[in-house]
Amino acid sequence: MSHHPDSPDDVDRKEIVADHSEELKSNWERALEDMQAMADDREEQGYETLAIPAGDTTTLSPSMGEDDTWGLSHVVPNNFADDFREQYETFSLDETGVYQMESGGFIFVVTECIDLDQEVVIFVAGSYDMRFSAGLVRTATERGEMHTHVKTLDGTVLGTFDHDDPADFFPDPEQFYAYDITEPDDPERRSDR
């Protein structure tokens, strides 16, 4: 199925988003508040923290770009770039925490990346549309890993976190597949399956 702006699917989706706009806004605010509360809690435990609200989050599957990059891609505001680079430079990912909720077909997620030795925690909050996540979910579950990419609006990649367990991000893959708007015979999506 080709995807065209203002197709019936888009019109229906726009209506759904409009009908749930206050709920979606409230859930985003809740995700940011939860992220800050978790950061405050980690700081009380002696960790240095960086909490970043992504301006945009995209689910990437291998067939979507010119390379094999896949995972959650977070576009972060430029005012966080220098702090992120500084922390990421010596960062070694030891543990990952993923906190998320679904609302109206959107996932609101906070990813907690922990460096135990350096006592640094980087949090990234984002939200994404489940309709476009099936390729990523399939890839992550088949390969048994997951990636979080952090970049700026101009596309500069600031860093990538490699996670061992995609189940942290997708505990119930079928929940994501139910929202899939692609068709099995779509050649552009075939490599995702």
C-alpha positions as CSV (number, residue, x, y, z in Angstrom):
1,M,0.0,0.0,0.0
2,S,1.5,3.3,-1.0
3,H,1.4,6.1,1.5
4,H,0.2,9.4,0.3
5,P,-0.5,12.5,2.3
6,D,-4.2,13.1,2.8
7,S,-5.0,9.6,1.9
8,P,-8.0,8.2,3.8
9,D,-5.6,6.6,6.3
10,D,-3.9,10.0,6.9
11,V,-7.3,11.7,7.3
12,D,-8.4,9.1,9.8
13,R,-5.1,9.4,11.7
14,K,-5.4,13.2,11.8
15,E,-8.8,12.8,13.3
16,I,-7.6,10.4,15.9
17,V,-4.7,12.7,16.8
18,A,-7.0,15.7,17.0
19,D,-9.5,13.7,19.1
20,H,-6.7,12.7,21.5
21,S,-4.5,15.8,21.3
22,E,-4.9,16.7,24.9
23,E,-4.3,13.1,26.0
24,L,-1.2,12.9,23.9
25,K,0.1,16.2,25.1
26,S,-0.6,15.2,28.7
27,N,1.2,11.9,28.2
28,W,4.3,13.6,26.7
29,E,4.4,16.0,29.7
30,R,4.1,13.0,32.0
31,A,7.0,11.3,30.3
32,L,9.1,14.4,30.7
33,E,8.1,14.7,34.4
34,D,8.9,11.0,35.0
35,M,12.2,11.4,33.3
36,Q,13.1,14.3,35.5
37,A,12.0,12.5,38.6
38,M,14.1,9.5,37.7
39,A,17.1,11.8,37.0
40,D,16.6,13.4,40.4
41,D,16.4,10.0,42.1
42,R,19.7,8.9,40.4
43,E,21.4,12.2,41.4
44,E,20.4,11.5,45.0
45,Q,22.2,8.1,44.6
46,G,25.3,10.0,43.6
47,Y,25.1,9.7,39.8
48,E,25.7,12.5,37.3
49,T,22.7,12.7,35.0
50,L,21.7,14.2,31.7
51,A,18.0,14.2,30.8
52,I,17.2,15.0,27.2
53,P,13.7,15.5,25.6
54,A,13.9,14.5,22.0
55,G,12.3,16.9,19.6
56,D,11.5,14.0,17.3
57,T,11.8,10.2,17.5
58,T,11.7,7.9,14.5
59,T,11.6,4.1,14.3
60,L,14.3,3.1,11.8
61,S,14.4,-0.3,10.1
62,P,17.2,-1.4,7.7
63,S,15.3,-0.8,4.5
64,M,14.5,2.8,5.3
65,G,17.8,4.4,4.5
66,E,21.0,4.3,2.5
67,D,22.7,2.1,5.1
68,D,21.7,-0.6,7.5
69,T,21.1,1.8,10.4
70,W,18.1,0.8,12.5
71,G,16.8,1.5,16.0
72,L,15.1,4.5,17.7
73,S,16.5,7.7,16.3
74,H,16.1,10.7,18.6
75,V,16.6,14.2,17.3
76,V,17.7,16.3,20.2
77,P,17.8,20.1,20.6
78,N,21.1,21.7,19.9
79,N,21.4,23.0,23.4
80,F,21.8,19.4,24.6
81,A,24.5,18.5,22.0
82,D,27.6,19.6,23.9
83,D,26.5,18.1,27.2
84,F,25.7,14.8,25.4
85,R,29.0,14.7,23.6
86,E,30.9,15.4,26.9
87,Q,29.1,12.5,28.7
88,Y,29.1,10.2,25.7
89,E,32.9,10.5,25.1
90,T,33.8,8.3,28.0
91,F,30.5,6.5,28.4
92,S,30.3,2.8,28.6
93,L,26.8,1.3,28.6
94,D,26.4,-1.2,31.5
95,E,22.6,-1.2,31.9
96,T,19.5,0.0,30.2
97,G,16.1,0.8,31.6
98,V,13.2,1.4,29.4
99,Y,10.0,3.0,30.7
100,Q,7.1,3.4,28.3
101,M,3.4,3.7,27.9
102,E,1.1,3.4,24.9
103,S,-1.7,5.9,24.2
104,G,-3.8,6.3,21.1
105,G,-1.3,4.3,19.0
106,F,1.7,6.3,20.2
107,I,4.5,5.1,22.5
108,F,5.9,7.5,25.0
109,V,9.3,6.2,26.1
110,V,12.1,7.1,28.4
111,T,15.4,5.2,27.8
112,E,17.8,5.2,30.8
113,C,21.4,4.4,29.8
114,I,23.6,3.7,32.8
115,D,27.4,3.7,33.1
116,L,28.0,2.2,36.5
117,D,31.8,2.8,36.6
118,Q,31.6,6.5,35.7
119,E,28.3,6.9,37.7
120,V,26.6,8.6,34.8
121,V,23.1,8.2,33.6
122,I,21.8,9.6,30.3
123,F,18.0,9.7,29.9
124,V,16.4,10.3,26.5
125,A,12.6,10.8,26.2
126,G,10.7,10.4,23.0
127,S,7.5,9.4,21.4
128,Y,6.7,7.6,18.2
129,D,3.8,6.4,16.1
130,M,3.3,2.6,16.4
131,R,2.0,2.4,12.8
132,F,5.6,2.8,11.5
133,S,7.3,0.6,14.1
134,A,6.7,-3.0,12.9
135,G,9.9,-3.1,10.7
136,L,12.0,-2.0,13.7
137,V,10.3,-4.4,16.1
138,R,10.8,-7.4,13.7
139,T,14.4,-6.5,13.1
140,A,15.2,-6.0,16.8
141,T,13.5,-9.3,17.8
142,E,15.1,-11.3,15.0
143,R,18.6,-9.9,15.7
144,G,18.3,-10.0,19.5
145,E,19.5,-6.4,19.9
146,M,18.4,-2.8,19.8
147,H,20.0,0.6,19.1
148,T,19.3,4.1,20.3
149,H,20.7,6.8,18.0
150,V,21.0,10.4,19.2
151,K,21.5,13.2,16.6
152,T,20.9,16.8,16.0
153,L,18.4,18.3,13.6
154,D,21.0,18.7,10.9
155,G,21.6,15.0,11.0
156,T,24.9,15.0,13.0
157,V,25.1,11.7,14.9
158,L,26.1,12.5,18.5
159,G,26.2,8.8,19.6
160,T,24.6,5.4,19.5
161,F,23.8,3.1,22.4
162,D,23.7,-0.6,21.7
163,H,21.3,-2.6,23.9
164,D,21.4,-6.3,24.4
165,D,17.7,-7.0,24.9
166,P,15.0,-5.7,22.5
167,A,12.3,-7.1,24.9
168,D,13.0,-4.0,27.1
169,F,11.7,-1.9,24.3
170,F,9.1,-4.3,22.8
171,P,7.8,-6.6,25.6
172,D,4.8,-7.6,23.4
173,P,5.8,-7.4,19.7
174,E,2.3,-8.4,18.6
175,Q,1.0,-5.2,20.1
176,F,3.2,-3.3,17.6
177,Y,2.4,-5.5,14.6
178,A,-1.3,-4.8,15.2
179,Y,-0.7,-1.2,14.2
180,D,1.4,-2.0,11.1
181,I,0.1,-0.1,8.0
182,T,2.4,-1.8,5.5
183,E,1.4,-4.8,3.5
184,P,3.4,-8.0,3.3
185,D,3.9,-7.7,-0.5
186,D,5.3,-4.1,-0.2
187,P,8.9,-4.6,-1.7
188,E,10.2,-1.6,0.2
189,R,9.3,-3.3,3.5
190,R,10.0,-6.9,2.6
191,S,13.5,-6.8,4.2
192,D,12.0,-5.8,7.5
193,R,10.0,-9.0,7.8
